[in-house]
Amino acid sequence: MGDYAEYMILGYALMGAVLGGMVARLVWRWRALRRELARIEQIEAEERGENAP
């Protein structure tokens, strides 16, 4: 291996961790937005006098 192979491996591992964290954050936020949308729809249905599903 070259003199800098360890740094290259560390760099790829760090970027993988950063990208994995970004994907996890996007998934977490997507789920939170879906829950919020369902809550808003339920409130709107209650205001119209309909039974919420």
Beta strands, then each sheet from edge to edge (+ up, - down):
end
